[in-house]
Amino acid sequence: MTSKTMKAAVFVERDRIELREKPIPEIGPDDALVRVTTTTICGSDIHIRKGEYAVAPGLTIGHEPVGIIEKLDSAVKGYKEGDRVLCSAVTPGGYSSACLCGMHSYDGGDNQHGWQIAGGWRLGNTIDGAQAEFFVVPHAQANLAIVPNQLTDEEVLMVPDMMSTGFSGAESGKVGIGDIVAIFAQGPVGLCATAGARLSGAAKVIAVDGLPNRLATAKLMGADHVVDFTKVDPVEEIMKITSGRGVDVSVEAMGSQATFENGLKVLRPAGTLSSVGIYPQDKDLTIPIKTFGQGVGGFKIVSTTCPGGKERMRQLMEVIAAGRVDLKPLVTHRFKLDDIEEAYDLFASQRDGVMKVAITV
């Protein structure tokens, strides 16, 4: 590493993320410096770009990296420079009260600055992220996961966020053997929730979306039925599919009032709505009291953010290596880091059937 600067996608101001030169970061205690080989753009990055989620100007964006260890702090054991690794969007340290309660995703939310919902999400949020040539992994020993040699970057690109978040929708909903599950929205997270529901033992998986290419991909991920909400009423269609019974679990992967309500409406008595969508900060989310059984219907509403840490990452990569799921179809477009501003424009506008872009460095 001879150069002292690197290229990085930086938040400048509302509607402006630019590729700029920045100093290659130094590592501190318990850190690792990773040279990025492949990364991607997340929907939350689009919220940042639009000014809907506040980050500091000058921050490097991105939180879904695959790369190679360039430099390690001496305290980080079990790894060596040159190892091919990834880390989660959420990088827990293991010492906070949230971690010690087993809620690693919320690590950092109980600090002296007050509780934060996404406390464990540091990369591209509270510290420089991974849409760059290099980035620093905090709490590296807890968060670096070695990528199996037989897996390509694109095969594991969904692991750091989309796969972990989507699977958590099924896990938090406690999808079990023989369950009927409906997943509302088949973006990358919803598609991973569809795959997760199938792997959790669901007997019938119903995928809801309005885009034909996403509904087709949902079938590849394990959906038994697909419902196009632009052509039919999704609640009526799901009740028809279930012979009026309703579903055991519905997963809301969009973050809208309409999908939240529909997820409630299709539940059987005492069913579970598992929410992994991010809802707008400027609007209240309301629960229709009749749909909620006037408070005595036994319904459960649970929410989850992306589980992180190296063991979570290892487990998900084992699922891919075993051939239980193939997430490569989610990568629809490819760009070089030099062209990341063009990639942002495409992804933000959702043109050309884009689902996820692979950014190679």
LOKOLKOL-334171 format. One record per residue (C-alpha): residue number from 0; residue in three letters; x, z, y. Coordinates in pm, whole numbers. Last residue first. Example, Ala and Ser with C-alpha at 12.3 -4.5 7.8 and 13.67 -1.06 7.14 Angstrom:
residues 2
+------+------+--------+--------+--------+
| resi | resn |      X |      Z |      Y |
+------+------+--------+--------+--------+
|    1 |  ser |   1367 |    714 |   -106 |
|    0 |  ala |   1230 |    780 |   -450 |
+------+------+--------+--------+--------+
end
This chain:
residues 361
+------+------+--------+--------+--------+
| resi | resn |      X |      Z |      Y |
+------+------+--------+--------+--------+
|  360 |  val |  -1320 |   -637 |   -192 |
|  359 |  thr |  -1627 |   -766 |   -375 |
|  358 |  ile |  -1973 |   -696 |   -235 |
|  357 |  ala |  -2242 |   -731 |   -503 |
|  356 |  val |  -2587 |   -779 |   -354 |
|  355 |  lys |  -2905 |   -619 |   -486 |
|  354 |  met |  -3266 |   -739 |   -505 |
|  353 |  val |  -3267 |  -1068 |   -313 |
|  352 |  gly |  -3548 |  -1314 |   -384 |
|  351 |  asp |  -3421 |  -1562 |   -124 |
|  350 |  arg |  -3491 |  -1342 |    174 |
|  349 |  gln |  -3535 |   -963 |    181 |
|  348 |  ser |  -3478 |   -963 |    560 |
|  347 |  ala |  -3250 |   -658 |    546 |
|  346 |  phe |  -3069 |   -790 |    238 |
|  345 |  leu |  -2995 |  -1130 |    391 |
|  344 |  asp |  -2883 |   -993 |    727 |
|  343 |  tyr |  -2673 |   -726 |    557 |
|  342 |  ala |  -2502 |   -987 |    337 |
|  341 |  glu |  -2416 |  -1192 |    647 |
|  340 |  glu |  -2254 |   -880 |    798 |
|  339 |  ile |  -2074 |   -827 |    466 |
|  338 |  asp |  -1897 |  -1164 |    479 |
|  337 |  asp |  -1538 |  -1034 |    492 |
|  336 |  leu |  -1632 |   -789 |    215 |
|  335 |  lys |  -1693 |  -1091 |     -8 |
|  334 |  phe |  -2050 |  -1172 |   -110 |
|  333 |  arg |  -2261 |  -1196 |   -425 |
|  332 |  his |  -2637 |  -1227 |   -471 |
|  331 |  thr |  -2893 |  -1140 |   -741 |
|  330 |  val |  -2751 |   -821 |   -889 |
|  329 |  leu |  -3056 |   -659 |  -1051 |
|  328 |  pro |  -3012 |   -884 |  -1356 |
|  327 |  lys |  -2689 |   -691 |  -1437 |
|  326 |  leu |  -2886 |   -377 |  -1519 |
|  325 |  asp |  -2867 |   -405 |  -1897 |
|  324 |  val |  -3006 |   -103 |  -2082 |
|  323 |  arg |  -2957 |     52 |  -2426 |
|  322 |  gly |  -2645 |   -155 |  -2492 |
|  321 |  ala |  -2436 |    146 |  -2592 |
|  320 |  ala |  -2200 |     81 |  -2299 |
|  319 |  ile |  -2497 |     97 |  -2060 |
|  318 |  val |  -2621 |    432 |  -2193 |
|  317 |  glu |  -2263 |    562 |  -2196 |
|  316 |  met |  -2232 |    459 |  -1829 |
|  315 |  leu |  -2534 |    676 |  -1750 |
|  314 |  gln |  -2389 |    976 |  -1931 |
|  313 |  arg |  -2050 |    942 |  -1760 |
|  312 |  met |  -2210 |    923 |  -1413 |
|  311 |  arg |  -2411 |   1239 |  -1477 |
|  310 |  glu |  -2096 |   1411 |  -1603 |
|  309 |  lys |  -1899 |   1299 |  -1297 |
|  308 |  gly |  -2135 |   1445 |  -1038 |
|  307 |  gly |  -2455 |   1315 |   -884 |
|  306 |  pro |  -2833 |   1334 |   -922 |
|  305 |  cys |  -3005 |   1101 |   -672 |
|  304 |  thr |  -3299 |   1273 |   -501 |
|  303 |  thr |  -3608 |   1406 |   -668 |
|  302 |  ser |  -3969 |   1484 |   -586 |
|  301 |  val |  -4241 |   1647 |   -795 |
|  300 |  ile |  -4619 |   1641 |   -757 |
|  299 |  lys |  -4818 |   1810 |  -1034 |
|  298 |  phe |  -5189 |   1769 |  -1095 |
|  297 |  gly |  -5391 |   2049 |  -1252 |
|  296 |  gly |  -5712 |   1916 |  -1102 |
|  295 |  val |  -5788 |   2239 |   -914 |
|  294 |  gly |  -5686 |   2149 |   -558 |
|  293 |  gln |  -5991 |   1942 |   -471 |
|  292 |  gly |  -5904 |   1720 |   -768 |
|  291 |  phe |  -5610 |   1572 |   -579 |
|  290 |  thr |  -5801 |   1247 |   -537 |
|  289 |  lys |  -6074 |   1443 |   -360 |
|  288 |  ile |  -5822 |   1615 |   -133 |
|  287 |  pro |  -5647 |   1297 |    -24 |
|  286 |  ile |  -5285 |   1416 |     12 |
|  285 |  thr |  -5126 |   1319 |    343 |
|  284 |  leu |  -4773 |   1205 |    428 |
|  283 |  asp |  -4707 |   1248 |    799 |
|  282 |  lys |  -4533 |    968 |    986 |
|  281 |  asp |  -4222 |    956 |   1203 |
|  280 |  gln |  -3976 |   1052 |    930 |
|  279 |  pro |  -4067 |    753 |    712 |
|  278 |  tyr |  -4091 |    835 |    341 |
|  277 |  ile |  -3804 |    796 |     93 |
|  276 |  gly |  -3935 |    705 |   -252 |
|  275 |  val |  -3833 |    907 |   -559 |
|  274 |  ser |  -4172 |   1070 |   -620 |
|  273 |  ser |  -4290 |   1184 |   -962 |
|  272 |  leu |  -4668 |   1219 |   -980 |
|  271 |  thr |  -4760 |   1423 |  -1284 |
|  270 |  gly |  -5082 |   1439 |  -1486 |
|  269 |  ala |  -5308 |   1743 |  -1508 |
|  268 |  pro |  -5617 |   1522 |  -1546 |
|  267 |  arg |  -5504 |   1161 |  -1603 |
|  266 |  leu |  -5321 |   1007 |  -1311 |
|  265 |  val |  -5425 |    670 |  -1165 |
|  264 |  lys |  -5543 |    803 |   -828 |
|  263 |  leu |  -5229 |   1004 |   -763 |
|  262 |  gly |  -4994 |    705 |   -785 |
|  261 |  asn |  -5240 |    509 |   -575 |
|  260 |  glu |  -5216 |    771 |   -303 |
|  259 |  phe |  -4835 |    767 |   -302 |
|  258 |  thr |  -4832 |    386 |   -312 |
|  257 |  ala |  -5055 |    367 |     -5 |
|  256 |  gln |  -4879 |    642 |    193 |
|  255 |  ser |  -4543 |    472 |    151 |
|  254 |  gly |  -4206 |    570 |      4 |
|  253 |  met |  -4156 |    290 |   -245 |
|  252 |  ala |  -4054 |    438 |   -580 |
|  251 |  glu |  -4364 |    640 |   -670 |
|  250 |  val |  -4348 |    719 |  -1042 |
|  249 |  ser |  -4676 |    784 |  -1221 |
|  248 |  val |  -4686 |   1009 |  -1525 |
|  247 |  asp |  -4949 |   1074 |  -1792 |
|  246 |  val |  -5148 |    768 |  -1697 |
|  245 |  gly |  -5523 |    720 |  -1664 |
|  244 |  arg |  -5785 |    749 |  -1936 |
|  243 |  gly |  -6020 |    472 |  -1819 |
|  242 |  ser |  -5926 |    233 |  -2099 |
|  241 |  thr |  -5557 |    266 |  -2003 |
|  240 |  ile |  -5525 |   -102 |  -1907 |
|  239 |  lys |  -5857 |    -87 |  -1721 |
|  238 |  met |  -5750 |    224 |  -1530 |
|  237 |  ile |  -5428 |     43 |  -1442 |
|  236 |  glu |  -5620 |   -261 |  -1317 |
|  235 |  glu |  -5860 |    -56 |  -1106 |
|  234 |  val |  -5574 |    133 |   -944 |
|  233 |  pro |  -5370 |   -184 |   -888 |
|  232 |  asp |  -5655 |   -371 |   -715 |
|  231 |  val |  -5579 |   -727 |   -817 |
|  230 |  lys |  -5397 |  -1032 |   -678 |
|  229 |  thr |  -5154 |   -897 |   -417 |
|  228 |  phe |  -5111 |   -581 |   -626 |
|  227 |  asp |  -4946 |   -782 |   -904 |
|  226 |  val |  -4963 |   -558 |  -1210 |
|  225 |  val |  -4710 |   -586 |  -1491 |
|  224 |  his |  -4772 |   -456 |  -1842 |
|  223 |  asp |  -4530 |   -362 |  -2119 |
|  222 |  ala |  -4242 |   -291 |  -1879 |
|  221 |  gly |  -3903 |   -262 |  -2051 |
|  220 |  met |  -3634 |   -357 |  -1798 |
|  219 |  leu |  -3667 |   -728 |  -1881 |
|  218 |  lys |  -4041 |   -699 |  -1811 |
|  217 |  ala |  -3958 |   -541 |  -1475 |
|  216 |  thr |  -3737 |   -842 |  -1400 |
|  215 |  ala |  -4043 |  -1069 |  -1422 |
|  214 |  leu |  -4235 |   -833 |  -1193 |
|  213 |  arg |  -3946 |   -842 |   -949 |
|  212 |  asn |  -3934 |  -1222 |   -952 |
|  211 |  pro |  -4313 |  -1244 |   -901 |
|  210 |  leu |  -4318 |  -1019 |   -592 |
|  209 |  gly |  -4622 |   -795 |   -539 |
|  208 |  asp |  -4526 |   -489 |   -740 |
|  207 |  val |  -4662 |   -255 |  -1006 |
|  206 |  ala |  -4497 |   -187 |  -1345 |
|  205 |  ile |  -4694 |    -35 |  -1634 |
|  204 |  val |  -4497 |    127 |  -1917 |
|  203 |  lys |  -4672 |    206 |  -2246 |
|  202 |  ala |  -4527 |    407 |  -2531 |
|  201 |  ala |  -4293 |    608 |  -2309 |
|  200 |  gly |  -3997 |    744 |  -2504 |
|  199 |  ser |  -3748 |    845 |  -2235 |
|  198 |  leu |  -3568 |    510 |  -2274 |
|  197 |  arg |  -3884 |    327 |  -2166 |
|  196 |  ala |  -3932 |    557 |  -1868 |
|  195 |  gly |  -3568 |    510 |  -1767 |
|  194 |  ala |  -3595 |    130 |  -1774 |
|  193 |  thr |  -3902 |    142 |  -1550 |
|  192 |  ala |  -3731 |    399 |  -1325 |
|  191 |  cys |  -3435 |    158 |  -1299 |
|  190 |  leu |  -3676 |   -115 |  -1190 |
|  189 |  gly |  -3829 |    124 |   -937 |
|  188 |  val |  -3487 |    207 |   -792 |
|  187 |  pro |  -3387 |   -161 |   -764 |
|  186 |  gly |  -3721 |   -267 |   -616 |
|  185 |  gln |  -4013 |   -265 |   -854 |
|  184 |  ala |  -4273 |    -68 |   -661 |
|  183 |  phe |  -4519 |    177 |   -823 |
|  182 |  ile |  -4416 |    278 |  -1174 |
|  181 |  ala |  -4700 |    362 |  -1414 |
|  180 |  val |  -4633 |    564 |  -1730 |
|  179 |  ile |  -4826 |    613 |  -2054 |
|  178 |  asp |  -4665 |    875 |  -2273 |
|  177 |  gly |  -4596 |    832 |  -2646 |
|  176 |  ile |  -4266 |   1020 |  -2648 |
|  175 |  gly |  -4205 |   1198 |  -2320 |
|  174 |  val |  -4184 |   1141 |  -1946 |
|  173 |  lys |  -4092 |   1472 |  -1786 |
|  172 |  gly |  -4181 |   1353 |  -1435 |
|  171 |  ser |  -3839 |   1479 |  -1326 |
|  170 |  glu |  -3677 |   1268 |  -1599 |
|  169 |  ala |  -3873 |    951 |  -1524 |
|  168 |  gly |  -3795 |    963 |  -1154 |
|  167 |  ser |  -3444 |   1081 |  -1234 |
|  166 |  phe |  -3386 |    751 |  -1414 |
|  165 |  gly |  -3452 |    569 |  -1088 |
|  164 |  thr |  -3219 |    788 |   -885 |
|  163 |  ser |  -2928 |    773 |  -1130 |
|  162 |  met |  -2976 |    401 |  -1189 |
|  161 |  met |  -3003 |    313 |   -819 |
|  160 |  asp |  -2729 |    549 |   -695 |
|  159 |  pro |  -2382 |    557 |   -852 |
|  158 |  val |  -2488 |    371 |  -1172 |
|  157 |  met |  -2617 |     46 |  -1021 |
|  156 |  leu |  -2269 |   -110 |  -1002 |
|  155 |  val |  -2194 |    -29 |  -1367 |
|  154 |  glu |  -2247 |   -375 |  -1521 |
|  153 |  glu |  -2129 |   -541 |  -1199 |
|  152 |  asp |  -1789 |   -369 |  -1219 |
|  151 |  thr |  -1741 |   -484 |  -1577 |
|  150 |  leu |  -1771 |   -259 |  -1882 |
|  149 |  gln |  -1537 |   -283 |  -2182 |
|  148 |  asn |  -1270 |    -67 |  -2020 |
|  147 |  pro |  -1500 |    233 |  -1981 |
|  146 |  val |  -1526 |    342 |  -1615 |
|  145 |  ile |  -1364 |    679 |  -1543 |
|  144 |  ala |  -1589 |    917 |  -1349 |
|  143 |  leu |  -1460 |   1085 |  -1034 |
|  142 |  asn |  -1701 |   1348 |   -900 |
|  141 |  ala |  -1606 |   1702 |   -996 |
|  140 |  gln |  -1231 |   1640 |   -992 |
|  139 |  ala |  -1266 |   1447 |   -667 |
|  138 |  his |  -1432 |   1719 |   -460 |
|  137 |  pro |  -1444 |   1457 |   -183 |
|  136 |  val |  -1380 |   1091 |   -271 |
|  135 |  val |  -1198 |    917 |     15 |
|  134 |  phe |  -1252 |    549 |     88 |
|  133 |  phe |  -1050 |    226 |     76 |
|  132 |  glu |  -1113 |   -145 |    133 |
|  131 |  ala |  -1445 |    -70 |    298 |
|  130 |  gln |  -1815 |    -43 |    226 |
|  129 |  ala |  -1741 |    293 |     60 |
|  128 |  gly |  -1835 |    566 |    302 |
|  127 |  asp |  -1693 |    769 |    588 |
|  126 |  ile |  -1836 |   1122 |    601 |
|  125 |  thr |  -2180 |   1261 |    695 |
|  124 |  asn |  -2390 |    968 |    574 |
|  123 |  gly |  -2174 |    686 |    441 |
|  122 |  leu |  -2054 |    910 |    162 |
|  121 |  arg |  -2195 |   1263 |    204 |
|  120 |  trp |  -2519 |   1272 |      8 |
|  119 |  gly |  -2513 |   1624 |   -133 |
|  118 |  gly |  -2703 |   1770 |    162 |
|  117 |  ala |  -2984 |   1516 |    147 |
|  116 |  ile |  -3257 |   1761 |    248 |
|  115 |  gln |  -3037 |   1947 |    496 |
|  114 |  trp |  -3050 |   2323 |    548 |
|  113 |  gly |  -2881 |   2461 |    857 |
|  112 |  his |  -2548 |   2408 |   1028 |
|  111 |  gln |  -2383 |   2700 |    848 |
|  110 |  asn |  -2426 |   2527 |    514 |
|  109 |  asp |  -2723 |   2537 |    280 |
|  108 |  gly |  -2771 |   2163 |    239 |
|  107 |  gly |  -2414 |   2106 |    126 |
|  106 |  asp |  -2511 |   2068 |   -238 |
|  105 |  tyr |  -2866 |   1935 |   -267 |
|  104 |  ser |  -2799 |   1689 |   -549 |
|  103 |  his |  -2628 |   1965 |   -748 |
|  102 |  met |  -2949 |   2160 |   -808 |
|  101 |  gly |  -2832 |   2381 |  -1096 |
|  100 |  cys |  -2888 |   2704 |   -904 |
|   99 |  leu |  -2511 |   2734 |   -867 |
|   98 |  cys |  -2507 |   2388 |   -716 |
|   97 |  ala |  -2770 |   2481 |   -456 |
|   96 |  ser |  -2595 |   2812 |   -385 |
|   95 |  ser |  -2282 |   2615 |   -303 |
|   94 |  tyr |  -1976 |   2616 |   -528 |
|   93 |  gly |  -2001 |   2302 |   -741 |
|   92 |  gly |  -1858 |   2048 |   -499 |
|   91 |  pro |  -2133 |   1792 |   -527 |
|   90 |  thr |  -2074 |   1423 |   -447 |
|   89 |  val |  -2403 |   1234 |   -418 |
|   88 |  ala |  -2364 |    856 |   -392 |
|   87 |  ser |  -2200 |    894 |   -730 |
|   86 |  cys |  -1840 |    816 |   -811 |
|   85 |  leu |  -1673 |    523 |   -977 |
|   84 |  val |  -1343 |    486 |  -1153 |
|   83 |  arg |  -1068 |    257 |  -1274 |
|   82 |  asp |   -754 |    467 |  -1321 |
|   81 |  gly |   -450 |    330 |  -1135 |
|   80 |  glu |   -332 |    667 |  -1006 |
|   79 |  lys |   -399 |    930 |  -1267 |
|   78 |  tyr |   -689 |   1150 |  -1367 |
|   77 |  gly |   -737 |   1476 |  -1559 |
|   76 |  lys |   -638 |   1710 |  -1277 |
|   75 |  val |   -703 |   1697 |   -902 |
|   74 |  ala |   -500 |   1975 |   -736 |
|   73 |  ser |   -208 |   1743 |   -668 |
|   72 |  asp |   -422 |   1530 |   -439 |
|   71 |  leu |   -460 |   1180 |   -575 |
|   70 |  lys |   -377 |    833 |   -442 |
|   69 |  glu |   -485 |    476 |   -517 |
|   68 |  ile |   -752 |    542 |   -779 |
|   67 |  ile |   -922 |    212 |   -859 |
|   66 |  gly |  -1272 |    103 |   -759 |
|   65 |  val |  -1648 |    103 |   -806 |
|   64 |  pro |  -1853 |    223 |   -510 |
|   63 |  glu |  -2219 |    287 |   -424 |
|   62 |  his |  -2222 |    499 |   -106 |
|   61 |  gly |  -2190 |    270 |    193 |
|   60 |  ile |  -2131 |    292 |    569 |
|   59 |  thr |  -1812 |    362 |    766 |
|   58 |  leu |  -1901 |    584 |   1061 |
|   57 |  gly |  -1810 |    456 |   1408 |
|   56 |  pro |  -2136 |    574 |   1564 |
|   55 |  ala |  -2249 |    896 |   1391 |
|   54 |  val |  -2544 |    869 |   1155 |
|   53 |  ala |  -2918 |    886 |   1228 |
|   52 |  tyr |  -3171 |    736 |    989 |
|   51 |  glu |  -3426 |    501 |   1144 |
|   50 |  gly |  -3162 |    337 |   1364 |
|   49 |  lys |  -3228 |     -1 |   1205 |
|   48 |  arg |  -2878 |    -12 |   1055 |
|   47 |  ile |  -2922 |    338 |    911 |
|   46 |  his |  -3255 |    242 |    751 |
|   45 |  ile |  -3080 |    -69 |    613 |
|   44 |  asp |  -2810 |    155 |    467 |
|   43 |  ser |  -3090 |    357 |    301 |
|   42 |  gly |  -3201 |     38 |    127 |
|   41 |  cys |  -2858 |     22 |    -32 |
|   40 |  ile |  -2580 |   -234 |     12 |
|   39 |  thr |  -2321 |   -291 |   -260 |
|   38 |  thr |  -1969 |   -209 |   -378 |
|   37 |  thr |  -1695 |   -373 |   -581 |
|   36 |  thr |  -1315 |   -335 |   -595 |
|   35 |  val |  -1270 |    -35 |   -365 |
|   34 |  arg |   -929 |    129 |   -349 |
|   33 |  val |   -994 |    499 |   -405 |
|   32 |  leu |   -821 |    786 |   -224 |
|   31 |  ala |   -878 |   1115 |   -404 |
|   30 |  asp |   -955 |   1458 |   -263 |
|   29 |  asp |   -915 |   1822 |   -381 |
|   28 |  pro |   -707 |   1912 |    -74 |
|   27 |  gly |   -702 |   1637 |    186 |
|   26 |  ile |   -664 |   1263 |    163 |
|   25 |  glu |   -564 |   1039 |    450 |
|   24 |  pro |   -789 |    752 |    549 |
|   23 |  ile |   -667 |    392 |    594 |
|   22 |  pro |   -696 |    343 |    969 |
|   21 |  lys |   -988 |    126 |   1079 |
|   20 |  glu |  -1030 |   -247 |   1136 |
|   19 |  arg |  -1387 |   -363 |   1184 |
|   18 |  leu |  -1674 |   -527 |    997 |
|   17 |  glu |  -1987 |   -467 |   1203 |
|   16 |  ile |  -2316 |   -284 |   1158 |
|   15 |  arg |  -2544 |   -339 |   1455 |
|   14 |  asp |  -2926 |   -306 |   1461 |
|   13 |  arg |  -2904 |     36 |   1634 |
|   12 |  glu |  -2546 |    113 |   1725 |
|   11 |  val |  -2196 |     64 |   1587 |
|   10 |  phe |  -2225 |    155 |   1219 |
|    9 |  val |  -1901 |     40 |   1059 |
|    8 |  ala |  -1829 |   -192 |    767 |
|    7 |  ala |  -1459 |   -136 |    694 |
|    6 |  lys |  -1143 |   -345 |    686 |
|    5 |  met |   -819 |   -155 |    641 |
|    4 |  thr |   -526 |    -21 |    841 |
|    3 |  lys |   -190 |    130 |    756 |
|    2 |  ser |    -68 |   -173 |    564 |
|    1 |  thr |    198 |   -130 |    296 |
|    0 |  met |      0 |      0 |      0 |
+------+------+--------+--------+--------+
end
